[in-house]
Amino acid sequence: MKIEAQTINDRQLAEVISESVLITTPQEALDLLADLYYQGFDGIMIYERNITPTFFDLSSGLAGEILQKFSNYKIKLAIIGEFSAYQGKSLKDFIYESNKLGNVNFVNSLEEAQIRLSRK
């Protein structure tokens, strides 16, 4: 795993780069979040491929548990990927509502993640 640090609009953003799945449990998410939080990052950008597919099955409860951790630490998150493969209406509604609130963002590109997370 590699962390690419970026500063945009005085916000410290971490781009998590890995070829493997990094988050399969809430504890793994918390470990990553805590590590980056204590390094001073305001936002985290991670790719869909780095999160277990179970996350995107809302009935598993995994997404709720993980996203609550980000909310508790007040760290913005952008998940970068192609979400059209997930057909469930509840997930589409979840993505829409998350993007509207802005703390957790589901985006299609790194550039979009940077824009959303660098807003004050």
C-alpha positions, 0 to 999 in steps of 0.5 A: 500500500502506498499513500499519496499526499495531496494538499488542495485548498489547504486540505490534506488529502490522502490517496490510498493506492494498492492493487489488493483489497485493503478493507474487508472488516470494520476494524481494517477500515478503522486501522487505516482511518486512524493511521491517516487521521493521526498523520493529519489528513482531512480526507481519504480517497480510496478505490472501489477495488480496495474495498470488499464487494460485501461493502456494496451489499447494504444488507450486510451492514458493513457499509454502515459500520465502516462509514460510521467510523469516518463520521465519528472521526469527521474525516471525509471519504471518497470512494473512486470507482464505477458503481453502475455494476451494482444494480440494487435500488437501495445502494443507488439511493444510498450513493445518492444520499451520501453524495448529497451530504458530502461526508462520504462520496462515491465518485468516478474519478480521482479529479472528482474526489479531489474536488469534493474533498477539498471543499470547505 
